[in-house]
Amino acid sequence: MGSLAERIAGIGRLPLLGALDLVDGGPVGEPGGNSAFRLAGVWGRLAVGPDLARALGATPGPVLLVDDLVDSRWTLTVAGRALRRAGAGAVLPLALAVEG
């Protein structure tokens, strides 16, 4: 995902701020199941590390959040929440592919 984010940042003339940290191995879960179980598999498993927090503080304007594959959309929701709580003014999600 890193090289793709670098390319998108370069083409869009955006600063590359970094990636979210994975907590306890990152999001877990399987396709299917109800929304509550899908959210539980993501909740608390993404975090803004100190380097990303500093970059967010120094970046005015919105942040482009890139995800390669989206299924339930909970990962984007939880990631966006973490970025907003860390100081991002706005979070613009971009999914490269949607499953389901």
C-alpha positions in Angstrom: 0.0 0.0 0.0 2.9 2.3 0.7 4.1 2.7 -2.9 0.6 3.3 -4.1 0.1 6.0 -1.5 3.4 7.6 -2.7 2.2 7.6 -6.3 -1.2 9.1 -5.4 0.4 11.7 -3.3 2.9 12.6 -6.1 0.2 12.8 -8.8 -2.1 14.8 -6.6 0.7 17.0 -5.3 -0.2 16.1 -1.7 2.1 15.5 1.2 2.5 11.9 2.2 1.8 11.8 5.9 2.2 8.2 6.6 0.1 5.2 7.7 -2.0 4.4 10.7 -0.5 2.0 13.2 -2.0 -1.5 13.5 -2.9 -2.4 17.1 -2.9 -6.1 18.1 -2.3 -7.2 14.4 -4.8 -4.8 12.9 -8.4 -5.3 11.9 -9.7 -8.9 12.1 -12.8 -10.5 10.9 -14.2 -12.4 8.1 -16.6 -11.5 5.3 -20.2 -11.8 6.3 -21.6 -11.5 9.8 -23.6 -8.6 11.0 -22.5 -5.0 11.3 -21.8 -5.2 15.0 -19.4 -8.0 14.6 -17.6 -6.3 11.7 -17.2 -3.1 13.8 -15.9 -5.1 16.8 -13.2 -6.6 14.5 -11.9 -3.1 13.6 -12.6 -1.0 16.7 -9.5 -0.1 18.6 -7.2 -1.8 16.1 -6.1 1.3 14.2 -4.1 4.1 15.9 -2.4 7.4 15.0 1.2 7.1 16.0 3.4 10.0 17.1 4.9 10.7 13.7 1.6 10.7 11.9 0.1 12.9 14.7 2.9 15.5 14.2 2.3 15.4 10.5 -1.4 15.9 10.9 -0.8 18.9 13.2 1.4 20.5 10.6 -1.0 19.9 7.7 -3.8 22.4 7.0 -6.8 21.2 5.1 -8.2 17.8 4.5 -6.5 14.4 4.6 -6.9 11.8 1.8 -7.4 8.4 3.4 -6.6 5.6 0.9 -7.7 2.0 1.3 -7.0 -0.7 -1.2 -10.1 -2.9 -0.6 -13.3 -2.0 1.2 -15.9 -4.5 2.3 -18.1 -3.4 5.2 -16.7 0.2 5.2 -16.0 0.0 9.0 -12.3 0.2 8.5 -12.6 3.5 6.7 -15.0 4.8 9.3 -12.8 3.8 12.3 -9.6 5.1 10.5 -11.3 8.4 9.7 -12.4 8.7 13.3 -8.9 8.2 14.5 -7.5 10.8 12.1 -10.1 13.4 13.1 -9.5 12.8 16.8 -5.8 13.3 16.1 -6.4 16.7 14.6 -7.2 16.2 10.9 -9.5 19.0 9.7 -11.4 16.7 7.4 -10.9 13.1 6.1 -11.7 12.3 2.5 -11.9 8.5 2.0 -10.7 6.9 -1.3 -11.4 3.2 -1.8 -9.6 1.6 -4.8 -12.0 -1.4 -4.9 -15.2 -2.3 -3.2 -16.1 -5.9 -2.4 -19.6 -7.1 -1.8 
